[in-house]
Amino acid sequence: MFDVTPTAGSILRGTGVVVIMESKAWWPPSLGGGFLTGDRIVRMAYLDESGVAQDEPFLVVAGTILDADRQWRVVQKYLHELRDEFIPEGRPKGRIFHATDIFHGSKHFTRSAWSQELRYELLEKLVSIPDKFDLPIVCGVVRKDDLPPFYVQRKTPAKISESCQAMSFNFCSISVDRWMKLSAEPDEVALIIAEDRPEVRTIMRGMLRFAQNPPDFLLQFLHDDERPYLPLTSIVDTVHFAGKMDSSPLQIADACAFAIMRYLRRGKDSERFYAHIKKRLAFKPRMKEFEEANLPIEPRS
């Protein structure tokens, strides 16, 4: 057991450290994939966020890593099969699976047409996909109360949310890079595909660019836990943004982020969904909310 993800330096010391939960041998080795330049095999890391709303106590960025050649098509095929299984005949099959809507019975998954148990069954199948296809789950979490008061007082709620998402994304990117170094083949690299939110494109790209090539003069200001894991060397190129309709594995990332968020705030029925997540959680944030005992139950539904 050792730390693999840094804290957020001077802003969020101690909130982003993660601990390896599984050994390298637990993950199946890569046997092939698409190519970038040369002979470097590509993994695709699909990430999405949960907790953007001002009243949410955490902001989570989470997702999963797929072998571009061996797993992408089979996962997409399974998502199509879920649509055929759960969307009634005569209704549009092109709709996306959005975990919040499925859980609460809103938008395309209204309570009048979908019973709670049917919606929960669908959501449970979505969060089970990483376990079904041997995919690692990575996450980064920011506890909003840990932001320093002087920072909160100077920023609008929208800017605070954007900053929290950028920091959570940074933690998650480091987890992707660490997983690649520990569990992928030496020549493999990863591309990051994130849910497209125009307001955070620039800051997320900037965070990744910094982590890939941190200037020497700034390294002295980083927390001791950060320095060993920068620069990120297994993640190539910039962040690529897509919608869930165009990039279906983002729907899995959405479900993972939703399940982790509800577990952290102990939402109703959260354990039912998080139980599938923790089986494949590659790195576990060292936060009291991730412990499974002696925690209050969040009263919100």
Beta strands, then each sheet from edge to edge (+ up, - down):
strand 1: 3-5
strand 2: 18-20
strand 3: 42-50
strand 4: 58-67
strand 5: 137-143
strand 6: 189-195
strand 7: 235-242
strand 8: 283-285
sheet 1: 1+ 2- 8+
sheet 2: 5+ 4- 3+ 6+ 7+
end
